[in-house]
């Protein structure tokens, strides 16, 4: 984590993400989470067939492929075997992955908070493989349109849209 760019630390520059898995019943199923640090925009990774490094890497690559490159600068992840393919992800996307120090999930505070909010939709002990990609999109939409005190009561979707509109390129698709 000490090698992550300093601009990611203060949340002033958008495009720095935090990621993790929320685990289902018996740790046999999972949903991946990516949370943008400055806007709290959330992307959920559909992992219906498991949480192997290959499956997580492919789901992450698909999720970030929809983002403009200026809003996909880095990802900070907790320690975990699901990230064994992080080098392949970085090679394919150009997005470096940084890892928290061992036993320091607080270093991904936005993601930890979001995972707590997600438990309202996905209670512990639930088989997460039963949720469809469309279900996950609906949950992400609900979180992304929920006003946040930390954003001055704006929603993550509004904050993210403001960043998208400030980008010099035209025709960027909205994710909110």
Secondary structure as GFF3:
##gff-version 3
##sequence-region A 1 176
A	DSSP	three_ten_helix	6	8	.	.	.	ID=ss1
A	DSSP	beta_strand	16	23	.	.	.	ID=ss2
A	DSSP	three_ten_helix	25	27	.	.	.	ID=ss3
A	DSSP	beta_strand	30	36	.	.	.	ID=ss4
A	DSSP	beta_strand	42	47	.	.	.	ID=ss5
A	DSSP	alpha_helix	53	64	.	.	.	ID=ss6
A	DSSP	three_ten_helix	69	71	.	.	.	ID=ss7
A	DSSP	beta_strand	74	77	.	.	.	ID=ss8
A	DSSP	three_ten_helix	81	83	.	.	.	ID=ss9
A	DSSP	alpha_helix	86	93	.	.	.	ID=ss10
A	DSSP	beta_strand	96	99	.	.	.	ID=ss11
A	DSSP	three_ten_helix	105	108	.	.	.	ID=ss12
A	DSSP	alpha_helix	109	118	.	.	.	ID=ss13
A	DSSP	three_ten_helix	128	130	.	.	.	ID=ss14
A	DSSP	alpha_helix	133	144	.	.	.	ID=ss15
A	DSSP	three_ten_helix	149	151	.	.	.	ID=ss16
A	DSSP	alpha_helix	156	165	.	.	.	ID=ss17
###
